[in-house]
Structures are given as structure tokens and as C-alpha cells.
């Protein structure tokens, strides 16, 4: 059984289960399958999807819930092996396919017709792992190789160790992670309609528009 798997008999959330299994974060150095390129390295960059309305708040745009699932089920991301130029088409398609499943309810949840993939943000793994609260010596952020499937070899999971933090401290950590993740701006989805594109353009972060080739 892979250490990443959620134990349904344990009442704790998946993220806390992982922290309990790996108190020092050593398993971040483990390759989880033959499909994966290996452990997630500090100099790698991850792409994290941004959806409306889940991670969006008008008028600012991307909000501080961007990594909130990091202390629940885990915050999934895609490793940009080879760089964004090489990966952008497949990453956008993967995130849009997931949004389509959310809209239709084919992902096992109640259909949400308003669910839209707005775009992706990029963040360096080393910066993620180094993100801490003032005066806090605990390493709060882990990034695990989660490429357990042939169809998704570049999957990574961001896990937050927050069990002993107050509500205010959790919010501050989320804000710090959001600031890091939006440093390079929003890489807008090529699948947006006119109205949805207007929503993306109203974000207060830098906007990186898709190329004509992607939009066709």
C-alpha cells in the first residue's frame, strides 16, 4: 500500500495522516511508481489550477483558499518537467478536463454548472517548502511525488502540516502561499469564453494570455 493512500478507517484527514506517517518529511525523497520521473526536486516548478468560484473572489481574483485543501485531501499540482512551453498544452487540457467533470458531476460529486477553470499559477518547489510563519521552526509545507498512474505521471501533492496552528495562523500561511504562487501571475486558460475571459482579466495579478496556437 502506497504511503500516499488515505486510510478510510482513520478519522483524520488525508493530509494529517501523511504528516503522522512521515513526521520529518523524509518520504518527499521517495519515488512512488515506475511511471514517475522521481522525487520532486526543489528547483522544479509546479502548476496549480485556479477555478471559479472555488478559488476566486471578486474583485481581486485569486483568493487565499488557493492551497486550503493542502491540509485536507491534499493540494494537487502538475510538475512542469521540461518547462512551461513544453507542458502548457497538456496541463491546460488536464485542468480543463477536471473542470468539465466537476460541471457535469462525473467526478462523483454534485454537478456544479458554474465551475470554470480560469488558469494556472506557477510556483517553485523550493519556495513552497521554505514557506514558514514568523518565529515558527516547523517545516509546514511538503511536496510529494504522487505520480502513481501511467495517465498522470507528473502529479504532485502539496501537504500542509497545520494541526497545531490556530485559525489565524492557518490563514496567514495560506496568504503567504498565495503570494508565492501568484508571483509570476495567472497563466490564463485557452478554453475561456468571452465572459469568462473578462473575469480572468479583472484579476489583480499579472495576466499571461494563452498563445494563438493554444486557443485554436
C-alpha positions as CSV (number, residue, x, y, z in Angstrom):
1,X,0.0,0.0,0.0
2,X,1.4,3.4,-1.0
3,X,2.1,5.8,1.8
4,X,0.0,8.4,-0.1
5,X,-3.2,6.4,0.2
6,X,-5.9,7.6,2.5
7,X,-6.9,5.2,5.3
8,X,-10.7,5.3,5.4
9,X,-10.7,3.8,8.9
10,X,-8.8,6.8,10.3
11,X,-11.0,9.8,11.0
12,X,-8.1,12.2,10.3
13,X,-7.9,14.0,7.0
14,X,-5.5,12.6,4.4
15,X,-3.0,15.4,4.9
16,X,-2.8,14.8,8.6
17,X,-2.5,11.1,8.0
18,X,0.5,11.7,5.8
19,X,2.2,14.0,8.4
20,X,1.7,11.3,11.0
21,X,3.2,8.7,8.7
22,X,6.1,11.0,7.8
23,X,6.8,13.3,10.8
24,X,10.1,14.6,9.4
25,X,9.1,14.8,5.7
26,X,11.6,12.2,4.7
27,X,9.2,10.5,2.2
28,X,9.4,13.6,0.0
29,X,12.6,12.0,-1.3
30,X,10.7,8.8,-2.4
31,X,9.8,7.9,-6.0
32,X,6.3,6.4,-5.8
33,X,6.0,4.4,-9.0
34,X,7.7,3.3,-12.2
35,X,5.7,6.0,-14.1
36,X,7.0,8.9,-12.1
37,X,10.2,10.8,-13.0
38,X,11.3,10.6,-9.4
39,X,11.1,12.6,-6.2
40,X,10.0,16.3,-6.6
41,X,13.2,18.5,-6.5
42,X,13.5,22.0,-5.1
43,X,14.4,23.5,-8.4
44,X,11.3,22.2,-10.1
45,X,8.2,24.4,-10.8
46,X,4.6,23.2,-10.2
47,X,1.4,24.4,-11.9
48,X,-1.6,24.7,-9.7
49,X,-5.1,25.2,-11.2
50,X,-7.3,28.1,-10.4
51,X,-11.1,27.7,-10.6
52,X,-14.1,29.9,-10.3
53,X,-15.8,30.1,-7.9
54,X,-13.8,27.8,-5.7
55,X,-10.5,29.9,-5.6
56,X,-11.8,33.2,-6.9
57,X,-13.1,36.3,-5.1
58,X,-14.1,39.5,-6.9
59,X,-12.7,42.0,-7.5
60,X,-9.2,40.8,-6.6
61,X,-9.4,37.5,-8.3
62,X,-7.4,34.6,-6.9
63,X,-8.0,34.3,-3.2
64,X,-6.3,32.8,-0.2
65,X,-8.1,29.4,-0.4
66,X,-5.7,28.5,-3.2
67,X,-3.9,25.9,-1.1
68,X,-6.5,25.4,1.6
69,X,-7.0,21.7,0.5
70,X,-3.3,21.2,1.4
71,X,-4.5,20.4,5.0
72,X,-7.4,18.3,3.8
73,X,-7.2,15.9,0.9
74,X,-4.0,17.5,-0.3
75,X,-3.4,20.2,-3.0
76,X,-2.7,18.5,-6.3
77,X,-0.4,20.1,-8.8
78,X,1.4,19.3,-12.0
79,X,5.2,19.1,-12.3
80,X,6.4,21.2,-15.3
81,X,9.1,18.7,-16.3
82,X,10.9,20.3,-19.3
83,X,9.4,23.8,-18.7
84,X,6.1,25.5,-19.3
85,X,6.5,25.9,-23.0
86,X,6.7,22.1,-23.4
87,X,4.0,21.3,-20.8
88,X,1.4,24.1,-21.2
89,X,-0.9,22.3,-23.7
90,X,-1.2,19.1,-21.7
91,X,-1.5,20.9,-18.4
92,X,-4.3,23.2,-19.6
93,X,-6.1,20.2,-21.1
94,X,-5.8,18.2,-17.9
95,X,-7.1,21.1,-15.7
96,X,-10.0,21.8,-18.2
97,X,-11.0,18.1,-18.3
98,X,-11.1,18.1,-14.5
99,X,-13.3,21.2,-14.6
100,X,-15.6,19.6,-17.1
101,X,-16.0,16.6,-14.8
102,X,-16.9,18.9,-11.9
103,X,-19.5,20.7,-14.1
104,X,-21.2,17.5,-15.2
105,X,-20.9,15.7,-11.9
106,X,-19.0,12.8,-13.5
107,X,-16.3,13.2,-10.8
108,X,-18.7,11.7,-8.3
109,X,-19.9,15.0,-6.7
110,X,-23.0,17.0,-7.3
111,X,-22.8,18.8,-10.6
112,X,-21.7,22.4,-10.5
113,X,-22.6,24.2,-13.7
114,X,-20.8,27.4,-12.7
115,X,-17.4,25.7,-12.2
116,X,-14.8,27.1,-14.6
117,X,-11.1,26.5,-15.0
118,X,-9.7,30.1,-15.1
119,X,-6.0,29.3,-15.5
120,X,-2.9,28.1,-13.7
121,X,-0.3,29.6,-11.3
122,X,3.4,28.5,-11.1
123,X,5.4,28.1,-8.0
124,X,8.9,26.8,-7.4
125,X,9.0,23.8,-5.1
126,X,11.9,25.1,-3.0
127,X,10.0,28.3,-2.3
128,X,7.0,26.2,-1.2
129,X,8.9,24.0,1.1
130,X,10.7,27.1,2.6
131,X,7.4,28.9,3.4
132,X,7.1,29.4,7.1
133,X,5.4,31.6,9.7
134,X,7.4,34.2,11.6
135,X,9.2,32.6,14.5
136,X,8.0,29.1,13.5
137,X,10.7,26.5,13.1
138,X,8.4,23.7,11.9
139,X,8.6,22.9,8.2
140,X,4.9,23.3,7.3
141,X,4.9,22.5,3.6
142,X,5.7,19.2,2.0
143,X,5.7,18.4,-1.7
144,X,5.4,14.7,-2.5
145,X,5.8,12.8,-5.8
146,X,2.3,11.5,-6.5
147,X,2.7,10.1,-10.0
148,X,1.2,6.7,-9.2
149,X,-0.6,6.3,-12.5
150,X,0.6,6.0,-16.1
151,X,-2.0,8.6,-17.2
152,X,-0.8,11.1,-14.6
153,X,3.0,10.6,-14.1
154,X,3.7,14.3,-13.2
155,X,1.2,14.6,-10.4
156,X,2.5,16.1,-7.2
157,X,0.7,16.6,-3.8
158,X,1.3,19.7,-1.6
159,X,0.6,18.8,2.0
160,X,0.4,21.3,4.9
161,X,1.3,20.4,8.5
162,X,-1.1,22.7,10.4
163,X,-2.6,20.5,13.2
164,X,-1.1,22.7,16.0
165,X,-1.8,26.1,14.3
166,X,-4.6,28.5,15.2
167,X,-7.3,29.5,12.7
168,X,-5.5,32.9,12.3
169,X,-2.1,31.2,11.7
170,X,-3.6,28.8,9.1
171,X,-5.0,31.8,7.3
172,X,-1.6,33.6,7.4
173,X,0.1,30.5,6.0
174,X,-2.5,30.3,3.2
175,X,-1.9,34.0,2.4
176,X,1.8,33.5,2.2
177,X,1.4,30.6,-0.1
178,X,-1.0,32.5,-2.3
179,X,1.5,35.4,-2.6
180,X,4.3,33.0,-3.6
181,X,2.0,31.3,-6.2
182,X,0.8,34.5,-7.8
183,X,4.3,36.0,-8.1
184,X,4.5,35.1,-11.8
185,X,0.9,35.8,-12.5
186,X,-2.0,33.9,-13.9
187,X,-1.5,31.7,-17.0
188,X,-4.9,32.0,-18.5
189,X,-6.8,29.0,-19.8
190,X,-7.2,28.9,-23.6
191,X,-10.7,27.4,-23.1
192,X,-12.4,30.5,-21.7
193,X,-15.5,32.2,-23.3
194,X,-15.7,35.9,-23.6
195,X,-17.4,36.4,-20.3
196,X,-15.0,34.1,-18.5
197,X,-12.1,35.8,-20.1
198,X,-13.3,39.1,-18.8
199,X,-13.4,37.6,-15.3
200,X,-9.8,36.4,-15.7
201,X,-8.7,39.8,-16.9
202,X,-10.1,41.5,-13.9
203,X,-7.7,39.7,-11.6
204,X,-5.2,41.9,-9.8
205,X,-2.3,39.6,-10.6
206,X,-0.2,39.7,-13.8
207,X,-2.0,38.2,-16.7
208,X,-0.2,35.7,-19.0
209,X,-2.5,35.2,-22.0
210,X,-2.6,31.9,-23.9
211,X,-0.9,31.8,-27.3
212,X,-3.0,31.7,-30.5
213,X,-1.9,28.1,-31.1
214,X,-3.4,27.1,-27.8
215,X,-6.7,29.0,-28.3
216,X,-7.4,27.4,-31.7
